Amino acid sequence: MKREDLVVPFYSHILVLLMIALLAGCSSAPQPAANVEVDQEFLANFKPAPAVMEDAKNPITEEKVQLGRMLYYENRLSRNQKLSCNTCHLLDKYGVDSASTSTGHKEQKGNRNAPTVYYAAGHILQFWDGRAADVEEQAGGPMLNPVEMAMPKAEVVEATLKSMPGYVDAFKKAFPQDKNPVTFGNAAKAIAAFERKLVTPSRWDKFLEGDKAALTNEEKAGFLAFYKAGCHSCHNGPFVGGLLYQKAGLRKPWPSQKDQGRFEVTKKDSDKMMFKVPSLRNIEKTGPYFHDGSVPTLEEAIRLMGEHQTERPLTDTEVKQIATWMKSLTGELPAEYIKKPELPASTDKTPKPEAD
């Protein structure tokens, strides 16, 4: 056999050895356990989210929800008639506008990040500082806020709605017991009734209901990392948060002290840097993060939480694991429920928009 006839077999043999070594190296890389088990005791503080978040003070009816859906998309409830609830809380974008802070009347910027409206009706209070007791109180706030929708007063909102027969009829159906149904308060109630059914069931709910296969092993490992780090002490319940206040910078001072949170409402020193704990549902889709929208990525938000809120900083592996689990909290958008309805036509009596 000639020497050159041995070259191909020799290099083929070397190639095979290299492939075997490569495969061996891959197989030695860290792999999740074949079957990650989550102790039921760890799930005791969690429960599936409700399908509706009712309140006896504002009974939900189909007529009220239909009216609330229209009002949620109604630009004519803003001074320049360009803004609606959906401008800052886009329902097809998981209830946020993906901006650090939202843009309102005359291109003014708010001072806090607009949180998602999905599941907000189940929270202990509304806004980052808890200044509104419920979504009924919250719903009217943006319409009269000079930085947001900037309507001058409630009576102007009412006059605008009364100028359109379609709305007058819808209010009568939604509030049949009221002699004067077209009011600012009833508008807020209708929007709130609509929001009380804004839910996004997720695989996390199925897992809590007993379907162990609803989460992957990687996601289960992520939940265990989340629990081990102590994150569950604040982020728990059906909304994985939204049920208490907590200090930003519990273990280590928060990077920015400019916004003092609930202190701005109560003026109590004990409320400095206290903010409502946000829900983690759909957290993958609702960045940028925190009250000032200063953090663009989920991983960086988790890292900051580990550094400033927990007993010890999180490792890179833990950050990635927790982010993996959090993505299982992303639910399905209710496409039909949030579909923009046809809105009543304006009349000659409907106020014209004011220039920016």
Residue pairs with C-beta under 8 A, 6 or more apart in sequence:
32 217
32 218
32 221
33 217
33 221
34 217
35 217
36 217
36 220
36 221
36 224
37 220
38 220
38 223
38 224
42 223
42 224
42 227
42 232
43 208
45 232
45 236
45 237
46 208
46 232
46 236
46 237
46 238
46 240
47 208
47 237
47 238
48 205
48 208
48 209
48 238
49 119
49 122
49 199
49 201
49 205
49 238
49 239
49 281
50 122
50 199
50 238
51 197
51 199
51 201
52 60
52 196
52 197
52 199
53 119
53 121
53 122
53 196
53 197
53 199
54 60
54 196
55 121
55 134
55 136
55 196
57 136
58 136
58 189
58 192
58 193
58 196
60 193
60 196
60 197
61 174
61 193
63 170
63 173
63 174
64 174
64 175
64 189
64 190
64 193
64 194
65 190
65 193
65 194
65 197
66 170
66 174
66 341
67 167
67 170
67 171
67 173
67 174
67 190
68 189
68 190
68 191
68 192
68 193
68 194
68 195
69 194
69 338
69 341
70 167
70 170
70 341
70 343
70 344
71 77
71 85
71 187
71 190
71 191
71 194
72 84
72 85
72 86
72 91
72 191
72 194
72 195
73 84
73 85
73 86
73 340
73 341
73 343
74 84
74 343
75 81
75 82
75 83
75 84
75 87
76 160
76 346
76 350
76 351
76 353
77 84
77 143
77 149
77 151
77 157
77 160
77 161
77 187
78 84
78 105
78 143
78 148
78 149
78 150
78 151
79 105
79 149
79 150
79 151
79 152
79 353
79 354
80 105
80 106
80 150
80 353
80 354
80 355
80 356
81 353
82 353
82 356
83 104
83 105
83 148
83 149
84 149
85 117
85 139
85 142
85 191
86 340
87 97
87 102
88 96
88 97
88 102
88 104
88 114
88 142
88 148
89 95
89 96
89 97
89 114
89 116
89 117
90 96
90 97
91 117
91 198
91 333
91 338
92 333
92 338
93 285
94 116
94 118
94 200
94 282
94 285
94 286
94 330
94 333
95 115
95 116
95 117
95 118
95 120
95 198
95 282
95 286
96 114
96 115
96 116
96 285
96 286
97 114
98 287
98 288
99 113
99 114
99 288
99 293
100 113
100 288
100 292
100 293
100 294
101 109
101 110
101 111
101 112
101 113
101 114
101 292
101 293
102 109
102 110
102 114
102 148
103 109
104 110
104 145
104 147
104 148
104 149
104 150
105 146
105 147
105 148
105 149
105 150
105 356
106 150
106 356
107 356
108 146
108 147
109 147
110 147
110 148
111 259
111 292
112 127
112 128
112 259
112 291
112 292
112 293
113 128
113 288
113 289
113 290
113 291
113 292
113 293
115 128
115 278
115 286
116 279
116 282
116 286
117 195
117 198
118 198
118 199
118 200
118 281
118 282
118 331
119 198
119 199
119 200
119 239
119 242
119 279
119 281
120 126
120 135
120 138
120 195
120 198
120 242
120 279
121 134
121 135
121 192
121 195
121 196
121 198
122 238
122 239
122 242
123 239
123 242
123 243
123 276
123 279
124 130
124 242
124 243
124 244
124 276
125 131
125 132
125 133
125 134
125 276
126 132
126 133
126 134
126 135
126 137
126 138
127 138
127 141
127 276
128 261
128 275
128 276
128 291
129 261
129 262
129 264
129 265
129 275
129 276
130 245
130 262
130 265
130 276
131 265
132 138
132 141
134 192
135 191
135 192
135 195
135 196
136 188
136 189
136 192
137 188
138 192
139 187
139 188
139 189
139 191
139 192
139 195
140 154
140 184
140 185
140 187
140 188
141 148
142 148
142 149
143 149
143 151
143 157
143 184
143 187
144 150
144 151
144 152
144 153
144 154
144 157
151 157
154 184
155 184
156 351
157 184
157 187
158 182
158 183
158 184
158 187
159 351
160 350
160 351
161 167
161 168
161 171
161 182
161 187
162 168
162 182
163 346
163 347
163 349
163 350
163 351
164 344
164 345
164 346
164 347
164 350
165 344
165 347
166 343
166 344
166 345
167 182
167 344
168 182
170 344
171 181
171 182
171 186
171 190
172 181
174 181
174 186
174 190
175 181
175 186
175 189
178 186
197 337
198 334
198 337
198 338
199 331
199 334
200 281
200 282
200 330
200 331
200 332
200 333
200 334
201 331
201 332
202 281
202 282
202 328
202 329
202 330
202 331
202 332
203 214
203 215
203 328
204 214
204 215
204 240
204 328
204 329
205 331
206 214
207 214
207 215
207 328
214 328
215 223
215 325
215 328
218 321
218 324
219 324
219 325
219 327
219 328
220 325
221 321
221 324
221 325
222 321
222 322
222 323
222 324
222 325
222 326
222 328
223 325
224 321
225 314
225 318
225 321
225 322
225 325
226 232
226 235
226 321
226 322
226 325
226 326
229 306
229 310
229 314
229 318
229 322
230 310
230 311
231 305
231 309
231 310
231 322
234 241
234 244
234 246
234 277
234 309
235 241
235 277
235 280
236 243
237 243
239 279
239 280
239 281
240 279
240 280
240 281
240 329
241 277
241 278
241 279
241 280
241 281
242 276
242 277
242 278
242 279
243 277
244 276
244 277
245 262
245 271
245 274
245 275
245 276
245 277
246 274
246 275
246 277
246 309
247 272
247 273
247 274
248 254
248 261
248 273
248 274
248 275
248 290
248 291
248 308
248 309
249 273
249 308
249 309
250 308
250 309
251 308
251 309
251 310
251 311
252 307
252 308
253 308
254 273
254 308
255 304
255 308
256 292
256 294
257 273
258 292
259 291
259 292
260 271
260 272
260 273
261 271
261 272
261 273
261 274
261 275
261 291
262 271
262 274
262 275
263 269
263 271
263 272
263 273
263 274
265 271
275 291
280 326
280 329
281 329
281 331
282 329
282 330
282 331
283 298
283 326
283 329
283 330
284 298
284 326
284 327
284 329
284 330
285 330
287 295
287 296
287 297
287 298
287 301
288 294
288 295
288 296
289 295
289 296
289 298
289 300
289 301
290 301
290 304
295 301
295 304
298 323
298 326
299 319
299 320
299 323
302 314
302 319
302 322
302 323
302 326
303 313
303 314
303 319
305 314
306 312
306 313
306 314
306 318
306 319
307 313
307 314
314 322
